Amino acid sequence: MTQAGDNLLLVIQNNSHVHLITELTMEPTDWNYYQRMNDNAYLELLELVTPLIQKKDTQFQTAISPHEECNATLRFLATGRNYKDLKFF
């Protein structure tokens, strides 16, 4: 990959919603508002669905984690926004 491509990948990774989720876990009321469920319920749900949604990395790309996939799905369902909006998530 070129240096510009590497830099773009770094920007995308650094601006990922995962950093937001990490910050939200520090404040329970913000987490509840964002996810529309408390952290214990989320962790229980994640534990149940992880075996069903876990993907493997390929030679071409790193797989999305179960945490990221579950989080994006819940956000989609909670907000009622369309699927196109998730690309900005």
Buried (B, 14 or more C-beta within 10 A) or exposed (E): EEEEEEEEEEEEEEEEBEEBBEEBEEEEEEBBEBBBBEEEEBEEBBEEBBEEBEEEEEEEEEEBBBBBBBBBEBBBEEEEEEEEEBEEB
